[in-house]
């Protein structure tokens, strides 16, 4: 029996709320842009409920303010940085960098 895995379309979604965020695969965009004016450090929780091996996406921090985003305890994104994630029994960081000007 071949197994069909639903892969999200290549989408970009911008989140502008100054609040913690949960991303649920496969209902996350291919690229999640965090663009809030932060008033405190915030957390992105990565749900594992429906994640399958090979699930992946990118989180880009374009937020303003002197605060950061904690990416589910895996890394912290300061302003103008991004990280790539892949699921392989747990979410893992595969790349992290500053955004080129």
N, CA, C and O atoms as CSV, one atom per row, in Angstrom:
chain,resi,resn,atom,element,x,y,z
A,1,UNK,N,N,0.829,-1.189,0.000
A,1,UNK,CA,C,0.000,0.000,0.000
A,1,UNK,C,C,0.869,1.245,0.000
A,1,UNK,O,O,1.613,1.455,0.957
A,2,UNK,N,N,0.810,2.060,-1.003
A,2,UNK,CA,C,1.527,3.341,-0.929
A,2,UNK,C,C,0.811,4.276,0.040
A,2,UNK,O,O,-0.416,4.273,0.138
A,3,UNK,N,N,1.581,5.056,0.736
A,3,UNK,CA,C,1.028,6.023,1.691
A,3,UNK,C,C,1.051,7.398,1.056
A,3,UNK,O,O,2.076,7.820,0.520
A,4,UNK,N,N,-0.067,8.099,1.111
A,4,UNK,CA,C,-0.139,9.454,0.587
A,4,UNK,C,C,0.042,10.429,1.732
A,4,UNK,O,O,-0.675,10.366,2.731
A,5,UNK,N,N,0.995,11.325,1.588
A,5,UNK,CA,C,1.250,12.346,2.604
A,5,UNK,C,C,0.801,13.678,2.044
A,5,UNK,O,O,1.225,14.077,0.960
A,6,UNK,N,N,-0.059,14.369,2.782
A,6,UNK,CA,C,-0.519,15.695,2.358
A,6,UNK,C,C,0.570,16.713,2.679
A,6,UNK,O,O,0.937,16.906,3.838
A,7,UNK,N,N,1.067,17.347,1.655
A,7,UNK,CA,C,2.105,18.363,1.821
A,7,UNK,C,C,1.473,19.726,1.624
A,7,UNK,O,O,0.740,19.932,0.656
A,8,UNK,N,N,1.748,20.679,2.539
A,8,UNK,CA,C,1.142,21.996,2.370
A,8,UNK,C,C,1.628,22.677,1.101
A,8,UNK,O,O,2.766,22.490,0.670
A,9,UNK,N,N,0.747,23.465,0.516
A,9,UNK,CA,C,1.137,24.240,-0.651
A,9,UNK,C,C,2.209,25.246,-0.244
A,9,UNK,O,O,2.310,25.633,0.921
A,10,UNK,N,N,2.994,25.654,-1.213
A,10,UNK,CA,C,4.032,26.647,-0.943
A,10,UNK,C,C,3.364,27.994,-0.698
A,10,UNK,O,O,3.074,28.735,-1.638
A,11,UNK,N,N,3.130,28.294,0.541
A,11,UNK,CA,C,2.454,29.533,0.907
A,11,UNK,C,C,3.319,30.343,1.851
A,11,UNK,O,O,4.217,29.819,2.510
A,12,UNK,N,N,3.032,31.609,1.901
A,12,UNK,CA,C,3.681,32.518,2.845
A,12,UNK,C,C,2.573,33.187,3.637
A,12,UNK,O,O,1.638,33.749,3.066
A,13,UNK,N,N,2.682,33.123,4.957
A,13,UNK,CA,C,1.707,33.777,5.822
A,13,UNK,C,C,2.438,34.705,6.772
A,13,UNK,O,O,3.457,34.336,7.356
A,14,UNK,N,N,1.913,35.909,6.924
A,14,UNK,CA,C,2.497,36.893,7.832
A,14,UNK,C,C,1.645,36.979,9.086
A,14,UNK,O,O,0.430,37.158,9.016
A,15,UNK,N,N,2.295,36.849,10.231
A,15,UNK,CA,C,1.629,36.940,11.535
A,15,UNK,C,C,2.006,38.273,12.179
A,15,UNK,O,O,3.187,38.548,12.386
A,16,UNK,N,N,1.008,39.101,12.497
A,16,UNK,CA,C,1.287,40.437,13.032
A,16,UNK,C,C,0.829,40.618,14.475
A,16,UNK,O,O,0.985,41.704,15.035
A,17,UNK,N,N,0.273,39.585,15.083
A,17,UNK,CA,C,-0.207,39.704,16.463
A,17,UNK,C,C,0.959,39.619,17.441
A,17,UNK,O,O,1.864,38.801,17.273
A,18,UNK,N,N,0.929,40.458,18.450
A,18,UNK,CA,C,1.940,40.481,19.507
A,18,UNK,C,C,1.528,39.463,20.579
A,18,UNK,O,O,1.128,39.829,21.684
A,19,UNK,N,N,1.636,38.176,20.222
A,19,UNK,CA,C,1.236,37.098,21.126
A,19,UNK,C,C,1.939,35.814,20.722
A,19,UNK,O,O,2.429,35.695,19.599
A,20,UNK,N,N,1.988,34.846,21.642
A,20,UNK,CA,C,2.566,33.550,21.343
A,20,UNK,C,C,1.784,32.899,20.202
A,20,UNK,O,O,0.624,33.231,19.957
A,21,UNK,N,N,2.437,31.973,19.518
A,21,UNK,CA,C,1.874,31.383,18.309
A,21,UNK,C,C,2.133,29.887,18.306
A,21,UNK,O,O,3.206,29.442,18.715
A,22,UNK,N,N,1.159,29.106,17.847
A,22,UNK,CA,C,1.355,27.670,17.642
A,22,UNK,C,C,1.206,27.370,16.164
A,22,UNK,O,O,0.231,27.775,15.531
A,23,UNK,N,N,2.190,26.651,15.614
A,23,UNK,CA,C,2.143,26.240,14.214
A,23,UNK,C,C,1.849,24.747,14.173
A,23,UNK,O,O,2.542,23.951,14.806
A,24,UNK,N,N,0.813,24.371,13.421
A,24,UNK,CA,C,0.365,22.987,13.312
A,24,UNK,C,C,0.562,22.484,11.888
A,24,UNK,O,O,-0.111,22.953,10.971
A,25,UNK,N,N,1.468,21.544,11.693
A,25,UNK,CA,C,1.656,20.942,10.380
A,25,UNK,C,C,0.529,19.954,10.157
A,25,UNK,O,O,0.209,19.246,11.112
A,26,UNK,N,N,-0.105,19.827,9.010
A,26,UNK,CA,C,0.227,20.444,7.731
A,26,UNK,C,C,-0.478,21.770,7.488
A,26,UNK,O,O,-0.574,22.216,6.345
A,27,UNK,N,N,-0.960,22.389,8.519
A,27,UNK,CA,C,-1.717,23.629,8.347
A,27,UNK,C,C,-0.863,24.859,8.545
A,27,UNK,O,O,-1.386,25.948,8.779
A,28,UNK,N,N,0.442,24.698,8.454
A,28,UNK,CA,C,1.342,25.847,8.541
A,28,UNK,C,C,1.723,26.260,7.127
A,28,UNK,O,O,1.691,25.439,6.209
A,29,UNK,N,N,2.079,27.511,6.948
A,29,UNK,CA,C,2.563,27.925,5.628
A,29,UNK,C,C,3.970,27.380,5.401
A,29,UNK,O,O,4.643,26.979,6.351
A,30,UNK,N,N,4.410,27.364,4.160
A,30,UNK,CA,C,5.779,26.978,3.859
A,30,UNK,C,C,6.747,27.972,4.497
A,30,UNK,O,O,7.844,27.612,4.923
A,31,UNK,N,N,6.312,29.238,4.551
A,31,UNK,CA,C,7.098,30.291,5.194
A,31,UNK,C,C,6.178,31.060,6.137
A,31,UNK,O,O,5.144,31.582,5.720
A,32,UNK,N,N,6.559,31.125,7.404
A,32,UNK,CA,C,5.820,31.907,8.393
A,32,UNK,C,C,6.643,33.145,8.716
A,32,UNK,O,O,7.746,33.043,9.252
A,33,UNK,N,N,6.103,34.314,8.388
A,33,UNK,CA,C,6.801,35.572,8.666
A,33,UNK,C,C,6.212,36.177,9.931
A,33,UNK,O,O,5.015,36.455,10.002
A,34,UNK,N,N,7.058,36.374,10.919
A,34,UNK,CA,C,6.652,36.987,12.181
A,34,UNK,C,C,6.927,38.482,12.059
A,34,UNK,O,O,8.083,38.895,11.971
A,35,UNK,N,N,5.872,39.294,12.053
A,35,UNK,CA,C,6.036,40.717,11.760
A,35,UNK,C,C,5.313,41.605,12.775
A,35,UNK,O,O,4.797,42.664,12.418
A,36,UNK,N,N,5.275,41.181,14.021
A,36,UNK,CA,C,4.606,41.964,15.063
A,36,UNK,C,C,5.533,43.043,15.607
A,36,UNK,O,O,6.754,42.961,15.475
A,37,UNK,N,N,4.933,44.048,16.214
A,37,UNK,CA,C,5.694,44.984,17.038
A,37,UNK,C,C,5.652,44.388,18.437
A,37,UNK,O,O,4.649,44.511,19.140
A,38,UNK,N,N,6.743,43.740,18.843
A,38,UNK,CA,C,6.754,42.980,20.089
A,38,UNK,C,C,6.876,43.874,21.316
A,38,UNK,O,O,7.636,44.843,21.327
A,39,UNK,N,N,6.111,43.528,22.350
A,39,UNK,CA,C,6.180,44.235,23.630
A,39,UNK,C,C,6.762,43.343,24.714
A,39,UNK,O,O,6.906,43.764,25.861
A,40,UNK,N,N,7.099,42.098,24.347
A,40,UNK,CA,C,7.716,41.125,25.255
A,40,UNK,C,C,8.282,40.000,24.399
A,40,UNK,O,O,7.956,39.891,23.217
A,41,UNK,N,N,9.125,39.168,24.989
A,41,UNK,CA,C,9.593,37.981,24.276
A,41,UNK,C,C,8.398,37.064,24.033
A,41,UNK,O,O,7.524,36.939,24.890
A,42,UNK,N,N,8.360,36.429,22.879
A,42,UNK,CA,C,7.241,35.566,22.501
A,42,UNK,C,C,7.750,34.178,22.137
A,42,UNK,O,O,8.940,33.980,21.891
A,43,UNK,N,N,6.820,33.213,22.109
A,43,UNK,CA,C,7.166,31.823,21.825
A,43,UNK,C,C,6.361,31.294,20.647
A,43,UNK,O,O,5.160,31.539,20.535
A,44,UNK,N,N,7.041,30.568,19.778
A,44,UNK,CA,C,6.381,29.800,18.727
A,44,UNK,C,C,6.448,28.341,19.168
A,44,UNK,O,O,7.532,27.790,19.353
A,45,UNK,N,N,5.268,27.717,19.335
A,45,UNK,CA,C,5.193,26.302,19.672
A,45,UNK,C,C,4.967,25.526,18.387
A,45,UNK,O,O,4.112,25.880,17.575
A,46,UNK,N,N,5.742,24.463,18.210
A,46,UNK,CA,C,5.640,23.632,17.013
A,46,UNK,C,C,4.908,22.352,17.383
A,46,UNK,O,O,5.451,21.506,18.093
A,47,UNK,N,N,3.690,22.209,16.908
A,47,UNK,CA,C,2.904,21.019,17.220
A,47,UNK,C,C,3.483,19.796,16.508
A,47,UNK,O,O,3.933,19.886,15.366
A,48,UNK,N,N,3.466,18.668,17.187
A,48,UNK,CA,C,3.911,17.411,16.587
A,48,UNK,C,C,2.732,16.486,16.288
A,48,UNK,O,O,2.932,15.371,15.805
A,49,UNK,N,N,1.523,16.926,16.563
A,49,UNK,CA,C,0.337,16.075,16.470
A,49,UNK,C,C,0.189,15.381,15.120
A,49,UNK,O,O,-0.014,14.167,15.082
A,50,UNK,N,N,0.283,16.098,14.039
A,50,UNK,CA,C,0.088,15.495,12.717
A,50,UNK,C,C,1.366,15.525,11.879
A,50,UNK,O,O,1.339,15.187,10.696
A,51,UNK,N,N,2.470,15.923,12.477
A,51,UNK,CA,C,3.724,16.036,11.728
A,51,UNK,C,C,4.215,14.659,11.288
A,51,UNK,O,O,4.093,13.679,12.023
A,52,UNK,N,N,4.765,14.601,10.094
A,52,UNK,CA,C,5.324,13.369,9.546
A,52,UNK,C,C,6.781,13.622,9.176
A,52,UNK,O,O,7.179,14.762,8.934
A,53,UNK,N,N,7.564,12.566,9.134
A,53,UNK,CA,C,8.975,12.698,8.780
A,53,UNK,C,C,9.109,13.439,7.457
A,53,UNK,O,O,8.451,13.101,6.473
A,54,UNK,N,N,9.951,14.431,7.447
A,54,UNK,CA,C,10.177,15.229,6.245
A,54,UNK,C,C,9.370,16.513,6.188
A,54,UNK,O,O,9.630,17.368,5.341
A,55,UNK,N,N,8.383,16.664,7.084
A,55,UNK,CA,C,7.633,17.927,7.133
A,55,UNK,C,C,8.631,19.056,7.392
A,55,UNK,O,O,9.560,18.897,8.184
A,56,UNK,N,N,8.440,20.186,6.730
A,56,UNK,CA,C,9.408,21.272,6.914
A,56,UNK,C,C,8.777,22.620,6.621
A,56,UNK,O,O,7.777,22.720,5.911
A,57,UNK,N,N,9.374,23.632,7.175
A,57,UNK,CA,C,8.983,25.002,6.891
A,57,UNK,C,C,10.040,25.956,7.384
A,57,UNK,O,O,10.996,25.549,8.044
A,58,UNK,N,N,9.873,27.233,7.065
A,58,UNK,CA,C,10.807,28.304,7.452
A,58,UNK,C,C,10.055,29.318,8.292
A,58,UNK,O,O,8.900,29.638,8.014
A,59,UNK,N,N,10.724,29.823,9.329
A,59,UNK,CA,C,10.194,30.906,10.152
A,59,UNK,C,C,11.128,32.095,10.000
A,59,UNK,O,O,12.336,31.979,10.209
A,60,UNK,N,N,10.562,33.239,9.634
A,60,UNK,CA,C,11.331,34.465,9.412
A,60,UNK,C,C,10.882,35.500,10.434
A,60,UNK,O,O,9.686,35.755,10.576
A,61,UNK,N,N,11.833,36.100,11.146
A,61,UNK,CA,C,11.490,37.132,12.120
A,61,UNK,C,C,11.738,38.517,11.533
A,61,UNK,O,O,12.880,38.952,11.387
A,62,UNK,N,N,10.653,39.195,11.203
A,62,UNK,CA,C,10.704,40.577,10.735
A,62,UNK,C,C,10.057,41.511,11.758
A,62,UNK,O,O,9.696,42.643,11.435
A,63,UNK,N,N,9.917,41.029,12.989
A,63,UNK,CA,C,9.283,41.824,14.044
A,63,UNK,C,C,10.145,43.015,14.422
A,63,UNK,O,O,11.360,43.020,14.226
A,64,UNK,N,N,9.482,44.022,14.967
A,64,UNK,CA,C,10.196,45.181,15.482
A,64,UNK,C,C,10.064,45.198,16.998
A,64,UNK,O,O,9.225,44.501,17.570
A,65,UNK,N,N,10.891,45.994,17.632
A,65,UNK,CA,C,10.920,46.039,19.080
A,65,UNK,C,C,12.180,45.334,19.568
A,65,UNK,O,O,12.892,44.706,18.785
A,66,UNK,N,N,12.447,45.443,20.857
A,66,UNK,CA,C,13.687,44.923,21.431
A,66,UNK,C,C,13.531,43.499,21.960
A,66,UNK,O,O,14.255,43.099,22.872
A,67,UNK,N,N,12.600,42.731,21.400
A,67,UNK,CA,C,12.307,41.404,21.939
A,67,UNK,C,C,12.534,40.327,20.890
A,67,UNK,O,O,12.768,40.629,19.720
A,68,UNK,N,N,12.463,39.073,21.311
A,68,UNK,CA,C,12.794,37.948,20.441
A,68,UNK,C,C,11.672,36.912,20.411
A,68,UNK,O,O,10.716,36.982,21.183
A,69,UNK,N,N,11.816,35.955,19.506
A,69,UNK,CA,C,10.908,34.810,19.411
A,69,UNK,C,C,11.682,33.554,19.795
A,69,UNK,O,O,12.716,33.255,19.199
A,70,UNK,N,N,11.193,32.829,20.775
A,70,UNK,CA,C,11.730,31.518,21.120
A,70,UNK,C,C,11.024,30.500,20.226
A,70,UNK,O,O,9.794,30.435,20.213
A,71,UNK,N,N,11.786,29.714,19.487
A,71,UNK,CA,C,11.198,28.730,18.579
A,71,UNK,C,C,11.191,27.371,19.280
A,71,UNK,O,O,12.086,26.547,19.093
A,72,UNK,N,N,10.156,27.168,20.091
A,72,UNK,CA,C,9.891,25.895,20.770
A,72,UNK,C,C,11.090,25.352,21.546
A,72,UNK,O,O,11.280,24.140,21.640
A,73,UNK,N,N,11.892,26.251,22.098
A,73,UNK,CA,C,13.058,25.841,22.870
A,73,UNK,C,C,14.241,25.389,22.030
A,73,UNK,O,O,15.272,24.999,22.578
A,74,UNK,N,N,14.110,25.435,20.707
A,74,UNK,CA,C,15.183,24.981,19.817
A,74,UNK,C,C,16.189,26.078,19.506
A,74,UNK,O,O,17.388,25.826,19.398
A,75,UNK,N,N,15.687,27.295,19.364
A,75,UNK,CA,C,16.539,28.433,19.034
A,75,UNK,C,C,15.769,29.706,19.337
A,75,UNK,O,O,14.558,29.668,19.558
A,76,UNK,N,N,16.458,30.815,19.346
A,76,UNK,CA,C,15.838,32.125,19.523
A,76,UNK,C,C,16.113,32.953,18.277
A,76,UNK,O,O,17.247,33.037,17.807
A,77,UNK,N,N,15.059,33.561,17.753
A,77,UNK,CA,C,15.224,34.436,16.592
A,77,UNK,C,C,15.177,35.886,17.027
A,77,UNK,O,O,14.188,36.344,17.601
A,78,UNK,N,N,16.246,36.601,16.751
A,78,UNK,CA,C,16.267,38.039,16.941
A,78,UNK,C,C,15.730,38.672,15.656
A,78,UNK,O,O,15.420,37.967,14.695
A,79,UNK,N,N,15.623,39.982,15.642
A,79,UNK,CA,C,15.101,40.668,14.455
A,79,UNK,C,C,15.944,40.339,13.227
A,79,UNK,O,O,17.168,40.235,13.303
A,80,UNK,N,N,15.267,40.179,12.104
A,80,UNK,CA,C,15.909,39.954,10.811
A,80,UNK,C,C,16.765,38.688,10.756
A,80,UNK,O,O,17.858,38.685,10.191
A,81,UNK,N,N,16.241,37.612,11.357
A,81,UNK,CA,C,16.857,36.298,11.240
A,81,UNK,C,C,15.784,35.295,10.827
A,81,UNK,O,O,14.590,35.585,10.904
A,82,UNK,N,N,16.214,34.124,10.392
A,82,UNK,CA,C,15.258,33.070,10.043
A,82,UNK,C,C,15.834,31.724,10.453
A,82,UNK,O,O,17.030,31.600,10.719
A,83,UNK,N,N,14.966,30.716,10.501
A,83,UNK,CA,C,15.416,29.351,10.685
A,83,UNK,C,C,14.566,28.423,9.835
A,83,UNK,O,O,13.391,28.687,9.578
A,84,UNK,N,N,15.181,27.336,9.406
A,84,UNK,CA,C,14.489,26.279,8.678
A,84,UNK,C,C,14.347,25.092,9.631
A,84,UNK,O,O,15.255,24.791,10.407
A,85,UNK,N,N,13.192,24.426,9.560
A,85,UNK,CA,C,12.919,23.298,10.439
A,85,UNK,C,C,12.476,22.092,9.636
A,85,UNK,O,O,11.850,22.227,8.585
A,86,UNK,N,N,12.802,20.918,10.136
A,86,UNK,CA,C,12.328,19.674,9.541
A,86,UNK,C,C,11.920,18.750,10.682
A,86,UNK,O,O,12.496,18.785,11.769
A,87,UNK,N,N,10.912,17.921,10.408
A,87,UNK,CA,C,10.432,16.973,11.412
A,87,UNK,C,C,10.983,15.591,11.106
A,87,UNK,O,O,10.844,15.080,9.995
A,88,UNK,N,N,11.618,14.989,12.128
A,88,UNK,CA,C,12.128,13.626,12.038
A,88,UNK,C,C,12.036,13.033,13.437
A,88,UNK,O,O,13.044,12.915,14.132
A,89,UNK,N,N,10.848,12.665,13.843
A,89,UNK,CA,C,10.481,12.208,15.195
A,89,UNK,C,C,10.480,13.354,16.209
A,89,UNK,O,O,10.007,13.187,17.334
A,90,UNK,N,N,10.997,14.494,15.823
A,90,UNK,CA,C,10.947,15.742,16.594
A,90,UNK,C,C,11.306,16.867,15.626
A,90,UNK,O,O,11.929,16.623,14.593
A,91,UNK,N,N,10.912,18.098,15.959
A,91,UNK,CA,C,11.299,19.232,15.126
A,91,UNK,C,C,12.768,19.537,15.356
A,91,UNK,O,O,13.238,19.555,16.493
A,92,UNK,N,N,13.493,19.777,14.263
A,92,UNK,CA,C,14.922,20.070,14.332
A,92,UNK,C,C,15.240,21.267,13.446
A,92,UNK,O,O,14.633,21.455,12.391
A,93,UNK,N,N,16.195,22.067,13.889
A,93,UNK,CA,C,16.681,23.201,13.110
A,93,UNK,C,C,17.662,22.670,12.064
A,93,UNK,O,O,18.605,21.954,12.400
A,94,UNK,N,N,17.441,23.018,10.812
A,94,UNK,CA,C,18.373,22.608,9.750
A,94,UNK,C,C,19.210,23.771,9.235
A,94,UNK,O,O,20.251,23.565,8.611
A,95,UNK,N,N,18.750,25.002,9.499
A,95,UNK,CA,C,19.508,26.178,9.090
A,95,UNK,C,C,19.029,27.364,9.908
A,95,UNK,O,O,17.866,27.431,10.306
A,96,UNK,N,N,19.930,28.291,10.151
A,96,UNK,CA,C,19.592,29.545,10.834
A,96,UNK,C,C,20.569,30.601,10.368
A,96,UNK,O,O,21.771,30.348,10.290
A,97,UNK,N,N,20.061,31.793,10.054
A,97,UNK,CA,C,20.930,32.837,9.548
A,97,UNK,C,C,20.254,34.194,9.654
A,97,UNK,O,O,19.050,34.305,9.886
A,98,UNK,N,N,21.075,35.220,9.474
A,98,UNK,CA,C,20.544,36.578,9.342
A,98,UNK,C,C,19.967,36.714,7.943
A,98,UNK,O,O,20.400,36.030,7.015
A,99,UNK,N,N,19.000,37.590,7.797
A,99,UNK,CA,C,18.423,37.876,6.499
A,99,UNK,C,C,19.341,38.842,5.771
A,99,UNK,O,O,19.710,39.884,6.313
A,100,UNK,N,N,19.704,38.501,4.560
A,100,UNK,CA,C,20.598,39.361,3.772
A,100,UNK,C,C,19.887,40.676,3.470
A,100,UNK,O,O,18.697,40.703,3.158
A,101,UNK,N,N,20.640,41.756,3.570
A,101,UNK,CA,C,20.074,43.091,3.319
A,101,UNK,C,C,19.738,43.284,1.872
A,101,UNK,O,O,19.253,44.349,1.488
